[in-house]
Amino acid sequence: ASPWLTLAPVNALALVPGDRVLLRAGDTFFGGLSFDAEDAGSPAAPIVITSYGAGRAAIYAGSGDGISVYNAAGYEISNLDLTGAGAWASGIVFYNDLSGGVKLGYIRIDGVDVSGFGRDGIEIGAWSGSSGFRDVRITNASAHGNARTGIIFYAQQPNTHESAYVGFSRAFDNTGVIGATSNTGSGMVFGGVNGGAIERSVAHGNGRLCTAPEGPVGIWAYDSTAVVIQHNESYGNLTGGPADGDGFDLDQNVSSSVLQYNYSHDNAGAGYLLAQGPLDDNHRGNTVRYNISQNDGRANSYAAIEIWGRIVSAEVDGNTVYLSPAASGTPRAVRIGNASIGDRFVSGLHLRNNILETTGGLPIVEVTTGQLAGAGDLLIQGNDYWSAGATWSVLWGGTAYSSLAAWRATAQETAAGAATGFAVDPLLNAAGDGGTLDDAAKLETLGAYKLQSSSSLIDRGLNLAASFGVNIGTIDFFGATLPQAAGYDVGANEASGPVVTGGGSDEIVLYAFTATAIAGTWTRIPDATAAGGARIGNPDAGAAKLTGALANPANYFELAFDAEAGRPYRLWVRGRADGDYWGNDSVFVQFSGSVDAAGSPAWRIGSTSSTVVNLEDCSGCGVSGWGWQDNGYGAGVLGPVVYFAASGRQTIRIQTREDGFSIDQVLLSPATYLARPPGALKNDTTIVPLPGAGTTPSAPSEVIVYASTVPASGIHGGWMLVPDSTAANGIALGNADLGAPKIAAPLASPSSYVDVAFEAQAGVAYHVWLRMRAQGDSFANDSVYVQLSGGVDQSGQPLDRLGTAAGEAVVLQDSTGAPLAGWGWNDTGWASLGASIYFAETGTQTLRIQQREDGILIDQIVISPSRYLTTSPGALTNDQTIVK
C-alpha cells in the first residue's frame, strides 16, 4: 500500500487502540487531525501520532486546530511541528464534556513544537462538572507565538484533572489578546488540577498584549491542589495592562502546593505571587521555599514576593531576593496587601529564613494598613534585610521604620521573646549578576546567589522543623542536602560546613570508618563519640584469644595511606573494649611494606608476623571508655617504631586477637606523637583532625530519597509522580494498575523504570529498603526489580548491574499468603533479610527500579550503611514511618 498524501483519509477513519498515524518527516501536511470518542485508544494500546524518518513532519493547520481529540484519550503524540494561522484555534487540544464525572486516562505529548495559534499551543480542557483527564504528561514541548496560552489545563470545577505533568518544556512569546476581559498570554497554566508537577521548564517573554485587569504569568496554577512547581526559570514576562506579568503564581483556590527551587527574574510583575480574591479559605497550606528572585517587579510597583488577599496557612521560607530600582514604579522585596478590601486578610502566613536585599533605597518589606487591620498569625522571623548603599526601609501599615531594632517594636522579628533576624550584607557571590540561563537544566550553576564562605548567615537560620514543625524539604536551590553543618543557613543556599584542619603535614591520621576492606565479624558501627561518627567494631562473642596473627585471617579490616621510606613512625590506636573488659582489648597489626630499623621485612600482611596493640597498659591496670595505646606493653612503655621499605601507598591490616574491641582512629606519627600519645589512655575524648584534608570526612551517610525529589529525567514509561497525602512530602512514585502481566525477570533495556542517583563509598556494606504500597492491597501489585550502576558483592564481583538481565526483586508481601495493608517496608529478601550490597568505586551511583508488577506506589528509598543495615526502617504493613 502507498502512503496517503493528505490528512483527510485519517480523519475519515474510526481508529482503534494500537493504531499508528505516521507522518513522513520533512513533509508539510495541510489542515488538521480530528478525533472523537469513536477513536479512543487505551493506556495499554494507545493511538500513536508521530513522524517517521529523519526529522519531523509538519502540520500547517490554517484557521483550525492542529490535532483535536474530543471526549477520548489513550493517545501518544510526538515528534511533530504544528503551526496555525492565528485564528481562534489550538495546536493540540484534548477536550472532555462528558457527563457523570468521567476521567479519561492516558495522554502523552512529547517533542512537539506548537506556534501561531490564536487560542492555545497545547490545551487540556474540560467543561462538564468534574469530568476531565487523568495521567497526562507533556514533555520536551515548545509552545510559542500563540495568543491565549502556551500550555494550559482548565476545567469547570476545581481539582478535576488528575496526575498532570509538564516537564523539560518551553513556553515563550505567547502574546495575550488585546481587549480580552480575563487574563491571557501566560506561558504554562495548571487550572483544575488535582496532583501534578511542572518542572525543569522555561517560560519567558509572554503576555505583552494582555490588557485585562488580571494579567498573565509565566508559570502558575489556580483551582488546583497538590501541585509542585519546581526547578524552572521564568523571566521577562510582561503585561500590557495594570496587573501581573509575574514569574510564578499560586492563585485562587490553590491548596497543599509548593513553589520550590525556581529562578525568577526581570518580570514585569511579581517573581512569586500568592493571591486569593474570593472570600473563603480555599487558598491554604501552600509553600514557597528555596527560590531565587532577581530584579522582578519591573512594572506597576509589584514586589518580588507578592502576597495578596485571603491567604491561609502559607510558609515562605529560605528564598533569596535581589531587587534594584525599576524604570517606573517602586518595587519591594516583599509586599503583603489586600487593596484595602476589608475582609481579605491573611491568616497563618509565615516568612522565615529569607534573604531580602534591595538597592537604591527601595523598601524591603511592606505590609499595608488594610492588611494589618485584620491579619492573624502573621509572623516574619529569621530573615536578613539588607539595603545596599542606601537607607534601610520597612513599611508597616502607616509607619516607615529605618532600622530592624525599631521595627521589632511591632513584635515582628522576635520568637519566644528573643530577637531574630539580621540587617547584614549577606555576602552573596555576585548579587544582581545571575543573568539568563534559558535552560532549566543549568539552574544549579547559578553561582551568583551562593553565599561566600565568610557570610555571617551560614548556620544562623532558624531550625524551622524543630521550632515550628515546618517541612522544609531535603535540599536547597542548588541541590545541597539540608543542613550542611551544625545549623541551617539563611536564604536559598545551604553553604558547605566549616573547614577543619589540624596536625602536621607529615602526620598520618586515619579514621577507621574509611576502611578500604572489612572482612568477617568486623563491621562499621554508628557512634557519636567516634571520629567521623562511626567506629569499626568486632562484637564480643566470647571467642578465645588468638595466640598469633594469621597469614590468611577471616576477620580483619584494612586502611590505606602514604608513607616515606626509611622514616620511623609511631603507631597509635584509639580503641574501646566492650564492657570495659580487659579480655576485649587487643588486636594484631600488620602492614604491606613494613620493615624494621635494619631494613628487614617485619609485621607483613600475608605472614604470621605482627605487632600487638593491647589497650590495658599493664596487668590489673584496667580499661575505661576510649583510650590511646601504642604497641608497647607496660605503664609508660613505648613499643618499637615501624619503617617502610619504599615511599608511597601502604596498607595497614588490623586482625582480631580478642573480640569485643572497637577502633575509631589510627595514627602513624613521625614527629608530633613520636614520643607522646595523642590523648588519654582512659575516658579519652580526643579526635585528631585530618592533616591538610580540608573538611573532616564523616561516616558513610544514610541515603534517604523521597519520591518527591526524584527528577523527571529519571522517570520513564508508566512511572509518574502522584499526589498522596500519606506519602513522604505528599508525593509518591506510581505505576498505574493496568492489569499488565508480571514481568518474569529484569530487563537489560527496560521501557518502564525509575533511576535514582546517590552517593556511596566503595567497600561499604549497604542495605536497600523501599517503602511501598500495593494498589488495592493486592499481591499482584506489590513488587519491583532493583539494579545498581556499580554494585558488587562482598568479594568485589559485579552484582545486579544496569544494562544486564540481573537484578533483585523487592516484594512487599513477605511470604505466600501474608497480609498486605497500606504502606510497608521491605528489602530484597523473601521472608528473611536480603543480602547487603557494595560498590566498586566511591562516588555517584544509580539505583534503578524496574517494573515487575504494575499498580505499585513507592514514596521512600533508604540505602543504609549502618542505621538500617540489619533492621527495617518501619513496619511491613500499615506503616507510618517517614525516615528523616
JOFEN-V84680 format. One record per helix or strand of 2 or more residues. SS is the DSSP state (2 for helix, 1 for strand). FROM is the first residue (numbers start at 1). LEN is the number of residues. If there is no record, write none. Layout:
ss->SS from->FROM len->LEN
ss->SS from->FROM len->LEN
This chain:
ss->2 from->8 len->5
ss->1 from->20 len->5
ss->1 from->28 len->3
ss->1 from->33 len->3
ss->2 from->37 len->3
ss->1 from->47 len->6
ss->1 from->57 len->6
ss->1 from->67 len->4
ss->1 from->75 len->10
ss->1 from->92 len->5
ss->1 from->103 len->13
ss->1 from->120 len->7
ss->1 from->132 len->8
ss->1 from->142 len->3
ss->1 from->149 len->6
ss->1 from->161 len->7
ss->1 from->170 len->3
ss->1 from->186 len->6
ss->1 from->193 len->7
ss->1 from->202 len->3
ss->1 from->217 len->6
ss->1 from->225 len->6
ss->1 from->233 len->3
ss->1 from->246 len->5
ss->1 from->258 len->3
ss->1 from->263 len->3
ss->1 from->272 len->5
ss->1 from->287 len->3
ss->1 from->292 len->3
ss->1 from->303 len->7
ss->1 from->312 len->6
ss->1 from->320 len->4
ss->1 from->332 len->6
ss->1 from->347 len->6
ss->1 from->355 len->5
ss->1 from->365 len->3
ss->2 from->369 len->4
ss->1 from->376 len->6
ss->1 from->384 len->5
ss->1 from->394 len->3
ss->1 from->399 len->3
ss->2 from->404 len->7
ss->1 from->414 len->2
ss->1 from->418 len->2
ss->2 from->440 len->6
ss->2 from->447 len->3
ss->2 from->464 len->5
ss->1 from->508 len->4
ss->2 from->512 len->3
ss->1 from->517 len->3
ss->1 from->522 len->5
ss->2 from->531 len->3
ss->1 from->534 len->5
ss->1 from->556 len->8
ss->1 from->569 len->9
ss->2 from->578 len->3
ss->2 from->582 len->3
ss->1 from->586 len->6
ss->1 from->594 len->2
ss->1 from->611 len->4
ss->1 from->627 len->3
ss->1 from->642 len->3
ss->1 from->648 len->9
ss->1 from->661 len->9
ss->1 from->703 len->4
ss->2 from->707 len->3
ss->2 from->712 len->3
ss->1 from->719 len->5
ss->2 from->728 len->3
ss->1 from->731 len->5
ss->1 from->753 len->8
ss->1 from->766 len->9
ss->2 from->775 len->3
ss->2 from->779 len->3
ss->1 from->783 len->6
ss->1 from->791 len->2
ss->1 from->808 len->4
ss->1 from->824 len->3
ss->1 from->837 len->3
ss->1 from->843 len->9
ss->1 from->856 len->9
